[in-house]
Amino acid sequence: MPFGLSSYLSRVRQFTPNARKFLAFQFFLALNTGIYGVIFNLYVLKLGYHEDFLGVLLGAVYVSTGIFSVPAAMLCDRIGRRRTLMVASGILALALALMYTITAGEMLILASVLYGIASGLTVVASAPFMAENSTREERMHLFSMSSVVNMSSGVLGSLVGGLLPGVFAMALGMGIATVLPFRYTLYLSLASVLLTFVPLLLISEKDRPALARLERLRLVARVVRNRNVQRLVFVNVLIGIGAGMIVPFFNVYFHKVLAASEGQIGVIFAIGQVVMVFGLLLIPVITERFGKVRTIALTELLSIPFLVLIAFTMNIYVAGFAYIMRMMLMNMANPAITSFNMEIVAGEERATVSSLTQMGWNIFLALSTFLSGLMMAQSNYLLPYMITCVVYFVAAVAYYVFFLRIERAEAASFSTV
């Protein structure tokens, strides 16, 4: 079979029942995220707010995710990964119900904080759960398949999010510029969040030995002092800065600068996710040949020219193509990043490492999102793209310099076992 497909499928068949149920959980969660990603920013603008307030909302999500990451790791170690994910789904459902119903700015910010807390719990628990429910041989494939499921479900969500407002507008006899078609579309996405409880209830997880408070604090202190963890956090901070400048505003940029319709944005986002699925399926094969660190650095560097193209073209089709390529290249290595991060630390340190990297990423993502919102509110759409290009370049080079030797040492150690 081409590209080692037989070996790939063999690894996938080795997934544990818990891993398969977790993938089902991710499918339902990503379906909501796909709809939300296309519609919510535009919904906020239709409520009468501007990009600067949108930056505040997005920043509230990222800051609360970052600040709550370390407490989330402690909770995750205390009550287990499955229960943490269930708590996260409950908080997420409440947060989204509020965000889709209320219109007062202060309450929208509060709901965004709840959304961020739920995101922090989900992200911190997910990577350790997958690492603990896989062996080294199929771990890269599980992380890859996790991203494939997210993207595949996101394709459906993006299409639904792009098309349903028009359907609701027609059915209700309203113009597409009104708020209600967007609100009803967002309400529909809540059903998929509630469905996440089904696979979570079916997961079996052994109780973890509880650490005393002092032991837990010592564990956190040990991880914080770890040089490799510090480097991981540094790289995540750089990526967070770059992502915050542009990623939350792609739909706004396409809509306001390139005059793209909601349907066009939904189709572009969906195609981007379809293409990214192929990249994610290939990433285990690529990393087996070139190594995780080289693959991560190279894909990040290759994404930068397409980012420049988005910033300088005024053609929606050229921008759409550049968006799709940038999205695939910048994100296809995410499974390799997460897998590598979990492999270079001890098992009991995984939740804490996951929380620290997420904290660095989200807090600086929030700051750059807020700054970018201010820039875009003043019609300065170019500078955020240029800043992102610079920090992505530095992050890719830093990752290569910091971790290539460590990966080679890990590979040599594993081959002698």
CORWOLIN-V324926 format. One record per run of one state. SS is the DSSP state (a for helix, b for strand, c for the rest). FROM is the first residue (numbers start at 1). TO is the last residue. If there is no record, write none. Layout:
<<SS/FROM/TO> <SS/FROM/TO>>
//
This chain:
<<c/1/1> <a/2/13> <c/14/16> <a/17/46> <c/47/50> <a/51/79> <c/80/80> <a/81/101> <c/102/104> <a/105/132> <c/133/135> <a/136/172> <c/173/179> <a/180/202> <c/203/212> <a/213/225> <c/226/226> <a/227/256> <c/257/261> <a/262/290> <c/291/291> <a/292/312> <c/313/315> <a/316/331> <c/332/333> <a/334/343> <c/344/346> <a/347/377> <c/378/381> <a/382/415> <c/416/417>>
//
